[in-house]
Amino acid sequence: MFFLNSSDGLFFINNVIEKESIQTIDLINLQGKFIKTISITENPINISDCENGFYFLKISTNENVFVAKILKK
């Protein structure tokens, strides 16, 4: 389960589903444009180089895809 988070650029990902390991994390803007792939070893996730605004984190595991909405302020 993922919740809306706001930050000045650092976000933590907690893998709450133990049996599912994270494969990829993609950052996507509200217009659906792919921004970048984030390393799965990067925790916290640093998007301080991105413009302020809402983004989606598309988190793909070996069994599911989750989407988290985040706010970079």
Backbone torsions as a table, in degrees:
resi	resn	phi	psi	omega
1	MET	NA	135.6	-179.3
2	PHE	-126.2	145.3	-176.3
3	PHE	-120.5	157.4	175.2
4	LEU	-62.2	129.2	179.1
5	ASN	-124.7	149.7	172.2
6	SER	-127.6	146.9	-175.8
7	SER	-164.6	167.8	173.8
8	ASP	-86.7	6.4	174.1
9	GLY	144.6	-10.2	179.7
10	LEU	-111.3	126.9	-179.4
11	PHE	-130.0	141.3	177.4
12	PHE	-103.0	139.2	175.1
13	ILE	-110.4	122.8	174.2
14	ASN	-108.9	121.4	179.5
15	ASN	-82.4	95.6	-175.0
16	VAL	-82.6	-10.0	178.8
17	ILE	-107.5	96.1	-170.5
18	GLU	-58.4	-39.1	-174.8
19	LYS	-76.8	-9.9	179.9
20	GLU	-107.8	115.2	178.3
21	SER	-92.8	142.6	-179.4
22	ILE	-70.9	130.4	178.3
23	GLN	-99.2	-48.2	-179.9
24	THR	-143.5	153.2	173.6
25	ILE	-131.6	118.4	179.0
26	ASP	-113.2	140.1	175.5
27	LEU	-100.4	127.1	-175.7
28	ILE	-131.5	137.2	178.1
29	ASN	-82.6	175.8	-176.4
30	LEU	-66.3	-20.0	177.5
31	GLN	-83.6	-1.4	179.4
32	GLY	89.2	6.5	-179.2
33	LYS	-80.9	128.8	175.4
34	PHE	-66.1	128.6	179.2
35	ILE	-99.4	-54.4	179.2
36	LYS	-168.3	161.1	171.0
37	THR	-95.1	135.5	-177.6
38	ILE	-104.9	136.1	179.3
39	SER	-61.1	135.8	-179.4
40	ILE	-71.3	-12.6	176.7
41	THR	-90.3	-6.6	-178.3
42	GLU	-84.8	104.6	178.0
43	ASN	-144.9	107.5	15.9
44	PRO	-78.9	156.4	173.9
45	ILE	-76.0	130.7	-177.5
46	ASN	-111.3	112.5	175.3
47	ILE	-119.8	28.7	-178.7
48	SER	-64.0	-18.1	177.8
49	ASP	-82.0	-4.8	179.5
50	CYS	-92.6	157.4	177.4
51	GLU	-66.4	155.0	175.6
52	ASN	-63.9	146.5	177.7
53	GLY	144.6	-176.2	179.5
54	PHE	-86.2	144.4	177.1
55	TYR	-140.4	163.2	171.2
56	PHE	-113.1	137.9	168.0
57	LEU	-101.4	118.3	176.3
58	LYS	-97.4	109.8	-173.7
59	ILE	-108.3	112.8	-178.6
60	SER	-102.2	129.0	175.5
61	THR	-109.5	-176.5	179.3
62	ASN	-71.1	-12.0	-178.7
63	GLU	-127.8	-20.5	-173.6
64	ASN	-144.0	170.7	172.0
65	VAL	-125.9	128.8	178.2
66	PHE	-117.0	149.1	177.1
67	VAL	-125.3	128.0	177.7
68	ALA	-117.2	134.3	177.1
69	LYS	-94.3	128.7	-179.4
70	ILE	-127.9	157.1	179.2
71	LEU	-121.8	118.5	174.4
72	LYS	-97.3	118.3	-177.9
73	LYS	-115.8	NA	NA
